[in-house]
């Protein structure tokens, strides 16, 4: 069993990231200032996103070299929940406000999400960028802004949507921390992407967007497209050379192991979708 000293070193608490600590401090300050005006739902979503990613990052660092089944279930549950939530809560709103504008918004979100993800990978190959934390931070900040605008445009939306949208923060933090710990780097840099949703969601929620149907259709459509892209990106890919096969220690053409992982991938994704459906039945 690892000692407390080994755990501190593994997590990187002995060499904390100033950028990460600044992100956490910013979230605390914004949350304090927003108590008088921001929707409470946005504050809850922001802190749940922080707790999910930061907590999972600690677990990922402690168990680096990791459990492939746990990784698949984390990705699958999050992806299934996000697909279902975006399809049920965002797409109908976008089309309901203005069909064509909402449809274009969904397309723009999907294409924009893919473009940003691809450019992020390209920048990650340059020495000036710290790939995984930088990509996660950019994604969290963008997602937070969208969440804030969505709840500002339609405050009556329930917590279920926001919580399902940020459900991928747990597996994302877990996977990123595993890679950082294996490279003997501090995971405290992940405090910034952990706080990223709140850093942009809270200010965005304080903005009152125009109430024109076309504007709301564009906001909800773009949000749906972005979150559908993220959900599809988190679908567990059980192929040789991928993250799951690396976690499982697969070498060569170990199809039997990957076939078992594929069963877990399908079951977990269905589980995430069913969980949102059941929650919707309960709160509807």
N, C-alpha and C positions, 0 to 999 in steps of 0.2 A: 504494500500500500504506500502511495506517495506521501512524503512528509509535508507539513505545512510550508516549509521553505521551498520544496520542489514545486508545490502548487503555485506559490507566489511567483516563482521564476517562470513557470509555464504560462501563467496568465499574463505576466509582464507587469505586475503591480510594482515591482522594484524599479521599473523604468517607464513610468506613465507617459503617455502622449499628451503634450500640451494642447494639440489640436482637438483631441478627444475630450479632454477636460473642459476646454472652452465651449465645445458643443453642448455638454451637459449643463454648464453654467448658464449658457444662453437659454436653454429650455426652461430652467428654473426661473430665470428672470422674466421671460415671456409669460410663463404660466401665472406668475404672481401678478403681473400687470394686466393680464387678460381676465382675471377673475371677475372684474367689474363689467366686462362686456362680451367676451367670446362665448359662444355656445358651450355649455358644460360638456356636451357630447364630444366636441372636438378636443377638449382638454383630456377627456378619458381616453379617446382613441390615441392621442399623442403619447400618453404615458404608458398605455398598454403596448404600443409599438416599441417604445423604449425598453420596457421590461422584457418583452419577448426577445428582442435581438440581443440586448446586453446579457440577459440571463442565459440564453442559449449559447452565446459566445463563451461564457465561462465554462459551460458544460463541454462545448466543443474543444476548448483548449485542454481540459483535463482528460478527455478521452480521444485525443488526436491519434490518428491512425485508424480510427473509428469503426463503428458498426454500420455496415451497409444497409441492413434492414431498417434500422432507426432512421437513417438518412432518407431512404426511399419513402418511408411513411411520413416523415416530416414534409418532404416536398409534395407528395401525393395529396395528403390531407389539405395542405395550404392551396394547392392548385385547384383541386376540386371545389373547395369553398369559394375561391375567387371567381372561377368561371361561372358558377351558379349565381353568386351575388351580383356580378356585373350583368349577367343575362336577365336576371329577374328584377333588379332594382334600378339599374341605370339605363339599359337599352329601351325599356318601355317608356321611361320618362323622356328620353331624348326624342323618340319617334312621336310621342304624344304631344310634345310642344310644337314640333314642326318636322314632319317626316323626312323630306329631302335634306334639310339642314342637319337634322340629327344623324341621318345616314352618312352624310359627308363628314360629320364630326367623328363618327365611329371609325370611318376609313382613315381619317387624318390621325386619330389616336393610334391605330394599329401600325400604320406606316411610320409615324413619328416615333413610336416606341421602338420599333425595329431599327430605325435609323440611329437613334440615340444609343441603343445597345451596341450596335455594330461599330459606331465611331468610338464609343467607350473602350471597346476591346482594342481598337487600333491605337488609341492614346495609351492604353495600358502597356503596350510593348515598348514605349519610350521610357528612358531612364528617369525623366523628369516627373513621371507619374507613378504613384503607388497603386497598382492596378486594382486589386479587389476592394480596398477601402475607398478609393476614389470613385469607382463605379457605384458602389453601394451608397455613398454619400450623395452623389448626383441623383441617383434614382429616388432616394428617400426625400430629398428636398423637392424634387419635381412632383412626386406622389403626394406629399404633404400639401403643396399649393393647390393641387386639384381637389383633394379632400376638403380643404378649407372652403374653396369656391362652391363646391357641391352643397355643403351644409349651409353656406351663406345663402345660396339661391333657394334652397328648400329645407328650412330648419326642422320641419316636421319629420324628416327622414329618421328612421330609428338607428339605434346603435349597431344593430346586426350588420348592416352594410359596411360601416367603417371597420368594425372588428374583423369581419371576413376579409376585407381588402388588405389589412395589415397582417393577416395570419401568416404570410410568407416570411415575415421578419425573423421568426424563430429559426426555421431551417436555413435561411440565408446567413444569419449570424453564426449558427453552428458550423456550417461549411467553411465560412471565411476564417473563423477562429482556428479551425483545424489546420488550414493551410498556413496561417501566420505562426502558430505554435510549432508546426513541423519545421518552419524556416527559422525558428528561434527569434521571432519578432514579437513585440508586445501587442496584445490584442486590445489594449486600452484605446488604440486609435479608432476602434469600432464604436466608441462612445459617440462620435460625431454622426455616423449614419444612423445609430440607434436613436439619437435625438432629432435627426433630420426631419422626420414627419412633423413633429411639433414646431420646429423652427420656422417652417413655412406655412403649416396649416393654421396656426393661431393667428398670424397677421392676415392671412387670406380670409379667414372667417370673420374678421372685423370689417372687411370691405363689403359694401352693399352693391352687388352687380346690378345692372339694369334689369328690370323685370320683363323685358320684351320676350315673347315666346321664342323668337329665333335665337336670341342670345342664350337663353336657358337650354335650348336644343343643342347648340354648339358646345356648351359647357358639359352637359351630361353625355353627349355623344363622344366628345374627345376623351372624357374620363372613362367611359365604357371601353373605348378602343385601347387606351393605354393599359388599363387593368386586365383586359382580355389578353393583350400581348404578354404582360408579365405572367399571367396565369399559365399561358401556354409555354412560356420559357421555363417555368418551374415544373412542368410535367416531367416525371422521372424518366430519364433516358438510360436504359439498361443495355448499353452497347460497349463493346471492347474499346478501351481507351478513354471512356468517359469517367465522370466523377464517381458514379456508383461502382463501376468495375474496379476503379482504383481503391475505393474504400473496402471492397470485398477481397482485394488482393488477387484479382483475376489476372492470369497470364495466358497469352496465346489465345486459343479458341475454346475457352471453358464455357461452352454453351449451356451446360446443365445448370451451372451456378447462375448465369444471367437469366435463364428461363425461370428459375425460382424467383429472382428479383422482379421479373416482369409480372408474375402473379401478384406479388406484394404491391407493385406499382398500380396495377388495375384496381385492386381491392382498396388501396388507400385513397386513390382519386375518387372512386365511387363513394367511399366513406365521407370524404369532405363534402361532396355534393349533397349526400343524404342528410348530413348534419345540418346544413343550411336549410334544407327543405323542412326538416323536423322543427328547427327553431322558428321558421316562418309560420308553420302550423300553430305553434304554441303562442306566438305573439300576435298573429293575425286577428 
